Amino acid sequence: MMLTAYLFYSFFGYLSGSVLYSYLIPKYFCHVDVRTVNEDQNPGAFNAFSVAGPRIGLLCVLCDIGKGFLPVFLAAHSSAVSMSSWIFALILLAPVAGHAWPFLQPAKGGKAISVSFGVLLGLLPDLRPALLLAAFYLTFSLILIIQPHNLRSIVSFSGFAVAAQISRFLPSVRLGSLLVSLVVCFRHLFSLREHETENAAFTIQSLSAKIRKKQKKRIIFTVHLKQRQTIYFRRIDT
């Protein structure tokens, strides 16, 4: 009976993850295919934001998070499922695998970042895994900025996977975190190889350096503006 429950929630999670909201919602409301606006052809929330605007983009993010959250949360609070079992890791993996390789279009999946956060949030009231992933992602997005985005995600999820293995999380959560990270890293490596091979460059920039660079550009712009104003007024005087 318990094995049937694990299989049910795993299958439910996979089907839930297979619903590509970031593709379907902009297509329905804005009549646009988000996979055609970027060379990575990713049906993800970032492309939804860039094409359909912040409102539709935010809705897509919430739906992608929700499709990972719901099956995990229901399973974690089910009397037929034990989070201490190793099989629970498959329930964590299922929504992410569904997003990466959807049921009807396995070759048209996304990179599974938002749904991964949803899966970890499904472990409520334990927020530690979600906060750990967020810490890595924010660190390499705001403090030690890694470019391009694909490499940033690979480094963030790799660091999360390693940190999860030495944490005090349940063994099933540690295994699930590793499996989720492997899927996300694979999808980003695949995208990097297919679409960014020529332009890929691993760069790290601190937040302070980025701020100084922006300040320098602003100063240069101000100097050029003042020079142009001086030339303009000199012409008027003459």
C-alpha positions in Angstrom: 0.0 0.0 0.0 2.8 2.5 0.9 4.7 1.7 -2.4 1.5 2.5 -4.3 1.3 5.9 -2.6 4.9 6.7 -3.5 4.2 5.7 -7.1 1.0 7.7 -7.2 2.6 10.9 -5.9 5.6 10.4 -8.2 3.4 10.0 -11.2 1.2 12.9 -10.1 4.3 15.1 -9.6 5.7 14.2 -13.1 2.3 15.0 -14.8 2.1 18.3 -12.8 5.7 19.2 -13.8 4.8 18.4 -17.5 2.4 21.3 -17.6 4.5 24.1 -19.1 2.7 27.2 -17.7 5.4 29.6 -18.9 4.6 28.4 -22.4 0.8 28.0 -22.2 -0.2 31.2 -20.4 1.6 33.7 -22.7 0.4 31.7 -25.7 -3.2 31.9 -24.5 -3.3 35.5 -23.2 -0.8 37.1 -25.5 -0.8 34.8 -28.5 3.0 34.5 -28.5 5.3 31.5 -28.3 8.0 32.2 -25.7 10.2 29.5 -27.3 10.7 31.7 -30.4 11.9 34.9 -28.7 15.3 33.5 -27.4 17.8 31.3 -29.1 17.8 28.9 -26.1 14.1 28.1 -26.9 13.4 27.7 -23.3 9.7 27.6 -22.2 10.6 29.3 -18.9 9.6 32.2 -16.8 12.4 34.5 -17.9 11.2 34.3 -21.5 7.7 34.8 -20.3 8.7 38.0 -18.5 10.6 39.3 -21.5 7.7 38.6 -24.0 4.5 39.0 -22.0 5.5 41.5 -19.4 5.8 41.4 -15.6 2.2 40.5 -14.7 2.1 37.4 -17.0 5.7 36.6 -16.1 4.9 36.7 -12.4 1.9 34.5 -12.9 4.0 32.0 -14.8 6.6 31.9 -12.0 3.9 31.3 -9.4 2.4 28.5 -11.5 5.8 26.9 -12.0 6.6 27.0 -8.3 3.1 25.7 -7.5 3.3 22.7 -9.8 6.4 21.6 -7.9 5.0 22.6 -4.5 1.6 20.8 -4.6 2.6 17.2 -5.1 5.5 17.3 -2.7 3.5 19.1 0.0 0.6 16.6 -0.4 2.9 13.7 -0.2 4.9 15.0 2.8 1.6 15.4 4.7 0.1 12.1 3.7 -0.2 9.3 6.2 0.7 6.8 3.5 4.1 8.4 2.8 7.1 8.6 5.1 9.7 11.3 4.4 12.3 9.2 6.0 12.1 6.6 3.2 14.6 6.8 0.4 11.8 6.5 -2.1 10.6 10.0 -1.1 13.5 11.3 -3.1 11.7 10.2 -6.3 8.7 12.4 -5.3 11.0 15.4 -5.1 12.5 14.5 -8.5 9.3 13.9 -10.3 8.0 17.5 -10.9 11.5 18.6 -12.0 11.8 15.7 -14.4 8.3 16.5 -15.7 9.3 20.1 -16.5 12.6 19.0 -18.1 11.1 16.2 -20.1 7.3 16.8 -20.5 5.0 13.9 -21.0 3.7 14.9 -24.5 6.8 16.7 -25.7 9.9 15.3 -24.0 12.2 17.2 -26.3 10.6 20.6 -25.6 11.2 20.9 -21.8 12.6 23.7 -19.8 15.5 24.3 -17.4 13.4 23.7 -14.2 14.7 26.4 -11.9 11.3 27.7 -10.6 9.8 24.2 -10.2 12.9 23.2 -8.2 12.2 26.0 -5.7 8.6 24.8 -5.6 9.7 21.3 -4.8 11.8 22.4 -1.9 9.1 24.7 -0.6 6.8 21.7 -0.6 8.8 20.4 2.3 7.2 23.1 4.6 7.5 23.7 7.5 11.1 22.8 6.8 12.4 25.8 4.8 16.1 25.0 5.1 16.6 23.3 1.7 14.8 26.1 -0.2 16.7 28.8 1.7 20.0 27.0 1.0 19.3 27.0 -2.7 18.2 30.6 -2.6 21.4 31.6 -0.8 23.6 30.0 -3.5 21.5 31.5 -6.3 21.5 35.0 -4.8 25.2 34.8 -4.0 26.1 34.1 -7.6 23.5 36.5 -9.0 24.1 39.5 -6.8 27.4 39.3 -5.0 29.8 37.1 -7.0 28.1 37.5 -10.4 28.7 34.7 -12.8 28.0 35.1 -16.5 26.4 33.7 -18.6 23.2 32.7 -16.9 23.5 29.0 -17.7 26.9 28.8 -16.0 25.5 30.7 -13.0 22.7 28.2 -12.6 25.1 25.2 -12.9 27.4 26.6 -10.2 24.5 27.5 -7.9 22.9 24.1 -8.1 26.2 22.3 -7.9 27.0 24.2 -4.7 23.6 23.5 -3.3 23.9 19.8 -4.1 27.3 19.6 -2.3 26.1 21.6 0.7 22.9 19.5 1.0 25.0 16.3 1.3 26.8 17.6 4.3 23.8 19.1 5.9 21.5 17.6 8.5 18.6 17.2 6.1 16.8 13.8 6.0 18.6 11.3 3.8 15.7 11.3 1.3 15.9 15.1 1.1 19.7 15.0 0.6 19.2 12.4 -2.2 16.3 14.3 -3.7 18.4 17.5 -3.7 21.2 15.8 -5.5 18.8 14.3 -8.2 17.1 17.6 -8.7 20.4 19.4 -9.1 21.7 16.8 -11.6 18.6 17.4 -13.8 18.9 21.2 -13.7 22.6 21.1 -14.4 22.1 18.7 -17.2 19.5 20.9 -18.8 21.7 24.0 -18.5 24.7 22.2 -19.9 22.6 21.0 -22.8 21.4 24.5 -23.5 24.9 25.9 -23.1 26.3 23.4 -25.6 23.5 23.8 -28.1 23.0 27.6 -28.0 25.9 29.4 -26.3 29.0 27.5 -27.4 30.5 30.4 -29.3 29.6 33.2 -26.8 30.2 31.3 -23.5 32.7 32.9 -21.2 33.1 32.1 -17.5 33.4 35.4 -15.7 33.1 36.3 -12.1 32.4 39.9 -11.0 31.9 41.2 -7.5 29.0 43.4 -6.7 31.3 46.2 -5.6 33.1 46.0 -9.0 29.9 46.1 -10.9 28.8 49.2 -8.9 32.1 50.9 -9.6 31.8 50.0 -13.3 28.3 51.6 -13.4 29.6 54.7 -11.5 32.5 55.0 -14.0 30.1 54.9 -16.9 27.8 57.4 -15.3 30.8 59.8 -14.7 31.9 59.4 -18.3 28.4 60.1 -19.5 28.2 63.2 -17.4 31.5 64.5 -18.7 30.5 63.9 -22.3 27.1 65.6 -21.6 28.8 68.7 -20.0 31.3 68.8 -23.0 28.4 68.8 -25.4 26.6 71.5 -23.5 29.7 73.7 -23.5 30.1 73.3 -27.2 26.4 74.1 -27.8 26.5 77.3 -25.7 29.7 78.4 -27.4 28.0 78.1 -30.8 25.1 80.2 -29.5 27.5 82.9 -28.2 29.2 83.1 -31.6 
